[in-house]
Amino acid sequence: MLRSAVSQFLPRSSRVLPRALPSSSTARFLSTYEVEHPDPNPNPDKPPQPPYPVGVVAALEAAKDPSFRARPTIFRREFSLHDRVALVSGANRGLGLEMAMALLEAGARAVYCLDLPKQPGDEWNAVKDYIEKMDFGEGKKGGRLEYVSADVTDQKGLWAVGDMIGDKEKRFDIGIAAAGILKNHTNCLEYPSEQFKQVMDINTNGVLYTAQAAGRQMHRFNTPGSIILIASMSGSITNRDHAWVSYNTSKSAVLQMTRSMACELGPKGIRVNSLSPGHIYTSMTAAYLDTQPGLLRKWASMNPLGRIGRPDELRGVVTWLASDASTFCTGSDIIVSGGHHSW
Ligand SMILES: NC(=O)c1ccc[n+]([C@@H]2O[C@H](COP(=O)([O-])OP(=O)(O)OC[C@H]3O[C@@H](n4cnc5c(N)ncnc54)[C@H](O)[C@@H]3O)[C@@H](O)[C@H]2O)c1
């Protein structure tokens, strides 16, 4: 039934075919496609259509068929992460945890939070409890918040985490690389090599290994997944009066990693984008803000909105990037900085 409903919206000559998926996956949007051939765009004259009508196409369909049920799809379908499986690094706290929670609220089946401590902290446990109590309507329960202790600098360890998730869930849709560190001000002419290497190892190499852990599983399950690399506006601009050469360099590398991986993985249908926040109050920035009177006001004055951001202000953008609402977006850097970069 669904297969025939799907096929009527497929371009006839397209080699992009709907995948035979278990019924739990039938509600998915463009992700129910697999590309048979490495050519990413086998029919440039007619790109693949969603497996059910949306937007203006839906309106035109309804005009032809009076029995067509007019229902909004934007949040129920395009933005929905129904049944998706995700890995988020650095998600014991801070921006990673906020993003992990957003994925579950959008309907994800399981979100694996990877971080250094052997056991998750109080913040993480509070989010887990809250999600378990959350009412998803009509008696439905939310997905699972899982915790994995691992170090993002351990490439083979990260791949093993990916394998473990894939073996258990039999799918892998979203990978977010949010683990990162920021060191104290250090003069660039004296910057110690070991410290520079440490920052690069976590903020750049660790992002690659996390993206690999996710991408390898997406390839394994032939899933057109979404990989989101957390960079920073510091990858594109230099924070005035801050001697952060290692951090800024590591984040610039993530921007180019995004473009390179997007180009390599596009033919597999896997999207790779970076998300570059501006100043947001977390444990990372608290190390500066809580110890330097006046710094909050200074940072706030450096963008047109006149304030720093909140972690929850990344919920929308990360859900958009993770979901089928952004299926034509890859290789992009999305800057969420209150306009800091515009000045
Ligand atoms: N807070 C901001 O203003 C801001 C702005 C731009 C970018 N970012 C980026 O967002 C990401 C999250 O930062 P945050 O502000 O939530 O900081 P945070 O310090 O609260 O969180 C970072 C997390 O990464 C984990 N981590 C560090 N090294 C790790 C390793 N080797 N293996 C696994 N996990 C490790 C930490 O334990 C921590 O839980 C970072 O990549 C950061 O650079 C933050």
The ligand as a Gaussian input file, in Angstrom:
#p B3LYP/6-31G(d) Opt

LIG

0 1
 N       29.671000      27.671000      24.959000
 C       29.987000      28.423000      23.915000
 O       29.900000      29.669000      23.944000
 C       30.441000      27.783000      22.641000
 C       30.555000      28.586000      21.510000
 C       30.956000      28.022000      20.320000
 C       31.249000      26.682000      20.254000
 N       31.131000      25.900000      21.357000
 C       31.445000      24.490000      21.217000
 O       30.341000      23.717000      21.643000
 C       30.811000      22.460000      22.126000
 C       30.228000      22.206000      23.499000
 O       30.750000      23.192000      24.371000
 P       30.069000      23.586000      25.759000
 O       30.026000      25.051000      25.804000
 O       28.826000      22.791000      25.951000
 O       31.219000      23.125000      26.761000
 P       31.210000      22.094000      27.971000
 O       32.579000      22.167000      28.543000
 O       30.050000      22.345000      28.862000
 O       30.968000      20.685000      27.260000
 C       31.981000      20.025000      26.547000
 C       31.878000      18.553000      26.867000
 O       32.871000      17.881000      26.096000
 C       33.390000      16.860000      26.906000
 N       34.721000      16.453000      26.475000
 C       35.874000      17.164000      26.543000
 N       36.900000      16.423000      26.120000
 C       36.378000      15.225000      25.764000
 C       36.954000      14.028000      25.255000
 N       38.265000      13.904000      25.040000
 N       36.122000      12.980000      25.007000
 C       34.797000      13.069000      25.241000
 N       34.210000      14.176000      25.729000
 C       35.000000      15.240000      25.988000
 C       33.440000      17.488000      28.304000
 O       33.569000      16.499000      29.314000
 C       32.135000      18.248000      28.334000
 O       31.081000      17.470000      28.870000
 C       32.334000      22.537000      22.097000
 O       32.819000      21.931000      20.929000
 C       32.608000      24.021000      22.058000
 O       33.839000      24.331000      21.471000
 C       30.732000      26.429000      22.548000

